[in-house]
């Protein structure tokens, strides 16, 4: 490599320096933007190692072996790029993935040369990242007209021996390229960079176990050299207090720790006891041998995947060996672990009772007992364990709801249906079917939880089984059959599979349970309460829920408290008709009501208003008379808060929420237009009408006025529950997936939407905080970090918190005894 004589990492772009930009070719290929490349790039990214050459450059690099199964397509595309640029297909070096993370760069102007002159002039740089996914990282090559951040799938071919080039510092996100060079054939595909095996890797997204080395890791120094254990007078070992504290913190978050060390067992146990850690670690391994194999054996004994493990060791060779033999594991030095584990209090989930640690101690005792029994076969040992399994129908407010959700989100090895659920998955809706009676596409659903214990202890809830079928009585379909690894090898899943077929008869399982059902599960004593939901509560009150997700989720909670529940609408496509503005407009204007009739006959049957033929006059109150038959009316204000309103053709004088799928319906410039563009990128709905004029948000004052109108229109004994719209645009509340989406949305748009929702919520609080007969529930107040999954959905914890707030408001508030002052009953 030859550096420019006046090398400067901060040279202004297009600085006056002698460069020859002749022969720079810039093009694009669909092959480089294809999703077919993703598996290759994901694999390479996981194996990338750091390359840091002082202030000159920093990046992560991985080589693509031409003999790997997925390499042929990549090298075919590379040859095609050279052919397009130069008209020939030269022999090339191995391609290397170059990953520039935040603050990475190759900002020194340089040329690519080697002393033996094996390389020809041409370098190929393939741009793999969407320019919106990173900031900075501009690519400069001579004075050529190459975009600063080229689009994904584009490539550049240039004479790298003669032309100066550089990559500026990345300021945000991650920039990825694939690079290779042409050769003269005598060193075909020789790597330009031959990195050492990687010895570090970041923790996986979900860490369930941390594997610790001891000497020079958990404490500084080596046991046996400290004078305290063998009397030789060496220096005393000193605890790494940060890591010692981290172990206790991790236990309280449901993340267990184990040990893989070459220290003497007796001395190590004594030291761990002195630090208060011996009871906090399980499956400890003391001995010799390569740590890669030992860590793998420990994880197998714990029934855990290496993709959920982190290894901490001071030895780079140990970490490299563990990385090589345990795919997906994280590996850190003690110093790096201190920095990473500073956030340990946010890992996992709260487990103040340390139940997860207790369950792994049960597994540890069982493993020791099995090892002590020696020659017993599997069936004999399992019979001696006295395994008991209990199958119980899941209720909408099941006490184990969080555990059930966790299993369906995180289980992998024993997830036999290979179906996962999103973080906004809710037991009552997706499994039990408690909401389905309120939807037009209702299905019958059953869900059971499986718990077990044996002679060694209680394992808690270890499985979830769910099935559904159309209400026309067709065969059951297996929806979920998922078990925890803590039940692995106990044959509980085989006993449950047999029970399921005996209970439901024919089950369409796609054959996934055939082998499981064939296993002898006579060692399992299974009992089941296979009834469906709890006995219904007598209905003494009536509730109407107007909205979609946020209101449907309240249905089972109210039903269990004696409410007969009705919901509108019954299809997502009709959500805009649940708004207060539409209800008020339809009441005043028959033409507005006629629009919904034409759009959704099914919905119109549920809310049809008597009126004229749609000429804009003769408004009706039949809909309001229907609302007056309820003890509680719950109104979700999402549509009124964040959907622009417009007049529709033939709708008369009134403006009401716009179906944003109408791409020919224009919104006013500014926030409404920005929001409509975002919505249209993510959604598609029926196009049943066209708007006239520009759509704009209702003012906060308008939302309050419509809510006052509804309160005055309802009988004084009816309670009105108003649900505000949660702030999905504040990154504080975003899940990792939604945070990645928010990062692509302009900050001013996000801030505008957040401010819009705050303004509406503040206005509602001012108007209704102490109003009789009104329960105002601020859904943003019930959000926690990571609660928002996307702009309309929140996680289970936030859903439950909202339901409890509504119930609390209804059961703790005073019934309305008089009409609101200054409001007239429109009837």
Buried (B, 14 or more C-beta within 10 A) or exposed (E): EEEBEEBEBEBEEEEEBEBEBEBBBBEBBEBBBEEEBEEBBEBBBBBBBBBEEEEBBBBBBBBBBBEEEBBEEBBEBBBBBBEBBBEEBBBBBBBBBBBBBBEBBBBBBBBBBBEEEBBBBBBBBBBBBBBEBBBBBBBBBBBBEBEEBBEBBBBBBBBBBBBBBBBBBBEBBBBBBBBBBBBEEEBBBBBBBEBEEBBBBEBBEBBBBBBBBBBBBBBBBBBBBBEBBEEEEBEEBEBBEBBBEBBBBBBBBBBBBBBBBBBBEEBBBBBBEEBEBBEBBBBBBBEEEBBBEBBBBBBEBBBBBBBBBBBBBBBBEBBBBBBBBBEEBBBBBBEBBBEBBEEBEEBBEEBEEBEBBBBBBBBBBBBEBBEEEEEBEEEEBBBBBEBBBBBBBBBBBBEBBBBBBBBBBBBEEBBBBEEBBBBBBBBBBBBBBBBBBBBBEBBBBBBBBBBBBBEBBEBBBBBBBBBBBEEEEEEBBBBBBBBBBBBBEBBBBBBBBBBBBEBBEEBEBEEEBEEBBEEEBEBBEBEBEBEBBEEEEEBEBBBBBBBBBBBBBBBBBBBBBBBBBBBBBBBBBBBBBBBBBBBBBBBBBBBBBBBBBEBBEEBBEBBBBEBBEBEBBBBBBBBBEBBBEBBBBBBBBBBBBBBBBBBBEBBBEBBBBBBBBBEEBBBBEEBBBBBBEBBBEEEEBEEBBEBBEBBBBBEBEBBBBBBBBBBBBBBBEBBBBBBBBBBBBBBEBBBEBBBEBBBEEEEEBBEBBBEBBBBBBEBBBEBBEEBBBBBBBBBBBBBEEBBBBBBBBBBBBBBBBBBBBBBEBBEEBEEBEEBBEEEEEEE
